[in-house]
Amino acid sequence: MRLDLDRYAGDPSIPTARQVRHDLAVRVGVPAVVLWLAVVGLGLLVTGPLRAIGEREVAVNEWFVAQRTDLLDSLTHIWSPIGTTETVIGICLVAVGAVWWRTRQWWYAVVPAIAVATQAAVFLVVALVVGRERPAVEQLDVAPPTSSFPSGHSGAATALYVTLAMMAQRVERTWLRVSVTVILLVLPMLVVYSRLYRGMHHVSDVIVGVLNGLVCAVLAWNYLRRSQRPADDATAVRAVERAR
């Protein structure tokens, strides 16, 4: 799929309920099943034939343990919850409501919710199938009941904040657009670092978690078919939006 950051600004037409259901099933549902199969396959390899390689990842966790300080303990205690279910859902709902209110385009506003929900569905089912144990190091957080593979925190944070970063490209002021985009893209990185630092995941857990989040963000962004309009038409639409 092509990542067109102007696809919703370029085509503000209201989709029908039938079109939304069809596009969600074909453009998100089917690819999500393929994604799930791929992630399950990776998980079974890491816990099966490639288990020896997976066990070597503990050396990375042990390195993080050796780097622990009171300051980093405190910072990662703040950063890690950025990717929790409660935080992601809360921010997602606020973002959806704010974008809906600002653009009056509900089909555009729900994109972050689609990304987060798709990521969560893939993550939960994969975790049930794979069932990987947490790293054999001291863990600074209480481990959730789900499997270590893939990282749900990393996937949820990536799906939400990357999607919001794509939405932020409609901000007109350059300095504000760049600042918001950088902050949003840094947040998942802080979550990934925190999960490794606090001994909650192997390296492959967070890598696959991030990939899961990225793919779901792209699927959500492209979930709805939009017509291709000339550049001048898209510019005119954005001008009308700025005048509101």
C-alpha positions in Angstrom: 0.0 0.0 0.0 1.2 3.5 -0.8 1.4 5.9 2.2 -0.3 9.1 1.0 -0.4 11.5 3.9 -2.8 13.8 2.1 -5.4 11.1 1.1 -8.1 12.2 3.6 -7.5 15.9 3.0 -7.6 15.3 -0.8 -10.9 13.5 -0.7 -13.3 14.7 2.0 -16.3 12.8 0.6 -18.4 11.0 3.2 -18.2 7.2 2.8 -21.3 5.0 3.2 -21.6 2.5 6.0 -21.4 -0.3 3.4 -18.2 1.0 2.0 -16.6 1.3 5.4 -17.6 -2.2 6.3 -16.3 -3.6 3.0 -13.1 -1.7 3.1 -12.4 -2.6 6.8 -12.9 -6.3 6.0 -10.8 -6.3 2.8 -8.2 -3.7 3.5 -7.6 -4.3 7.2 -9.2 -7.7 8.2 -7.6 -9.8 5.5 -4.1 -8.3 5.8 -4.3 -8.5 9.6 -4.9 -12.3 9.3 -1.8 -12.5 7.1 0.1 -10.4 9.6 -1.0 -12.6 12.5 0.2 -15.7 10.7 3.6 -14.1 10.0 4.0 -13.0 13.6 3.0 -16.4 15.0 5.5 -18.0 12.6 8.3 -15.8 13.9 7.2 -16.5 17.5 7.2 -20.3 17.0 10.6 -20.1 15.4 12.1 -18.1 18.3 10.6 -20.5 20.9 11.3 -23.6 18.8 14.0 -24.2 16.1 15.7 -20.9 16.9 15.4 -21.2 20.7 19.2 -21.1 21.2 19.4 -17.8 19.4 16.5 -16.5 21.4 18.2 -17.5 24.6 21.3 -15.4 23.7 19.1 -12.4 23.8 19.2 -12.6 27.6 22.7 -11.1 27.3 21.2 -7.9 26.1 18.8 -7.8 29.0 21.7 -8.5 31.4 23.6 -5.6 29.8 20.6 -3.3 30.5 20.5 -4.6 34.1 24.2 -3.7 34.5 23.4 -0.1 33.3 20.6 0.5 35.8 20.8 3.7 37.9 18.3 5.4 40.2 17.7 8.1 37.6 17.0 5.7 34.8 14.9 3.5 37.1 12.7 6.6 37.7 12.6 7.8 34.1 11.7 4.4 32.7 9.1 4.1 35.4 7.5 7.1 33.7 8.2 6.1 30.1 7.0 2.5 30.2 3.3 3.4 31.0 3.2 5.5 27.8 2.4 2.1 26.1 0.0 0.6 28.7 -3.5 -0.4 27.6 -5.1 2.3 29.8 -2.9 5.1 28.5 -3.1 4.2 24.9 -6.9 3.8 25.0 -7.4 7.0 26.9 -5.2 9.1 24.5 -6.7 7.4 21.5 -10.3 8.3 22.6 -9.3 11.9 23.3 -7.5 12.1 19.9 -10.5 10.6 18.0 -12.9 13.0 19.7 -10.6 16.0 19.0 -10.0 15.2 15.4 -13.7 14.5 14.8 -14.6 17.8 16.4 -12.0 19.7 14.4 -12.5 18.1 11.0 -16.1 16.9 11.1 -14.8 13.8 9.4 -15.6 10.7 11.6 -14.2 8.3 9.0 -10.8 10.1 9.3 -11.0 10.6 13.1 -11.3 6.8 13.7 -8.0 5.9 12.0 -6.0 5.8 15.3 -8.7 3.6 16.9 -8.5 1.2 14.0 -4.7 1.0 14.3 -4.8 0.4 18.0 -7.6 -2.2 17.8 -6.0 -4.1 15.0 -2.6 -4.2 16.8 -4.3 -5.4 20.0 -6.2 -8.2 18.2 -3.0 -9.5 16.5 -1.0 -9.2 19.7 -3.5 -10.9 22.0 -4.0 -13.9 19.7 -0.3 -14.3 19.0 0.5 -14.1 22.7 -2.0 -17.0 23.3 -0.4 -19.2 20.7 3.3 -18.5 21.3 3.4 -18.2 25.1 7.0 -17.1 25.5 8.5 -16.6 29.0 9.8 -13.3 30.2 13.6 -12.7 30.2 15.5 -14.5 33.1 16.6 -11.2 34.8 15.3 -9.1 37.6 12.1 -7.4 36.4 11.2 -3.9 37.7 7.5 -4.1 36.7 4.8 -6.6 37.5 4.5 -8.8 34.4 1.1 -8.8 32.8 -0.6 -12.2 32.2 0.2 -12.1 28.5 3.2 -13.7 26.8 6.5 -11.9 26.4 6.2 -12.2 22.6 5.5 -9.8 21.0 5.7 -6.7 23.2 2.2 -5.3 23.6 3.5 -2.0 25.0 5.8 -1.5 22.1 3.1 -2.4 19.5 0.3 -0.3 21.0 2.6 2.7 21.4 3.8 2.4 17.9 0.4 2.0 16.4 -1.1 5.0 18.2 1.7 7.5 18.1 2.8 6.8 14.6 -0.8 7.2 13.4 -1.1 10.5 15.3 2.2 11.6 13.7 0.7 10.9 10.3 -2.3 13.0 11.2 0.0 15.8 12.5 1.1 16.4 8.9 -2.0 18.4 8.4 -0.8 21.0 10.9 -0.1 24.2 8.9 2.6 25.8 10.9 5.9 24.1 10.0 7.6 24.5 13.4 4.6 23.1 15.2 4.1 20.2 12.7 7.8 19.2 13.0 7.8 19.5 16.8 4.7 17.4 17.3 5.8 14.8 14.8 9.2 14.4 16.5 7.7 14.1 19.9 5.1 11.5 18.7 7.8 9.4 17.0 10.1 9.5 20.1 7.4 8.2 22.4 7.4 4.6 21.1 11.2 4.6 21.3 11.0 5.5 25.0 8.6 2.7 25.5 10.9 0.2 23.7 13.9 1.3 25.7 12.0 1.1 29.0 10.6 -2.4 28.4 14.2 -3.7 27.7 15.7 -1.7 30.5 13.2 -2.9 33.0 13.7 -6.6 32.0 10.2 -7.1 30.7 11.0 -8.2 27.1 13.6 -9.8 24.9 15.0 -7.8 21.9 13.0 -9.8 19.4 9.8 -9.2 21.5 10.0 -5.4 21.1 11.2 -5.6 17.4 8.3 -7.7 16.4 6.0 -5.5 18.6 7.1 -2.4 16.8 6.7 -4.1 13.4 3.2 -5.1 14.4 2.4 -1.6 15.4 3.8 -0.1 12.2 2.0 -2.5 9.9 -1.3 -1.8 11.7 -0.8 1.9 11.5 -0.3 1.7 7.7 -3.3 -0.6 7.4 -5.5 1.8 9.4 -4.3 4.8 7.4 -5.3 3.1 4.2 -8.4 1.4 5.5 -10.7 3.5 3.4 -10.6 3.8 -0.4 -10.1 7.4 -1.4 -10.3 8.9 -4.9 -7.1 10.4 -6.4 -7.6 14.1 -6.9 -5.3 16.6 -8.6 -2.9 18.5 -6.4 -4.7 21.8 -6.9 -8.0 20.2 -5.7 -6.3 18.9 -2.6 -4.8 22.3 -1.9 -8.2 23.9 -2.3 -9.7 21.5 0.2 -7.0 22.3 2.8 -7.6 26.0 2.2 -11.3 25.6 3.0 -10.4 23.7 6.2 -8.1 26.5 7.3 -10.9 29.0 6.7 -13.3 27.2 9.1 
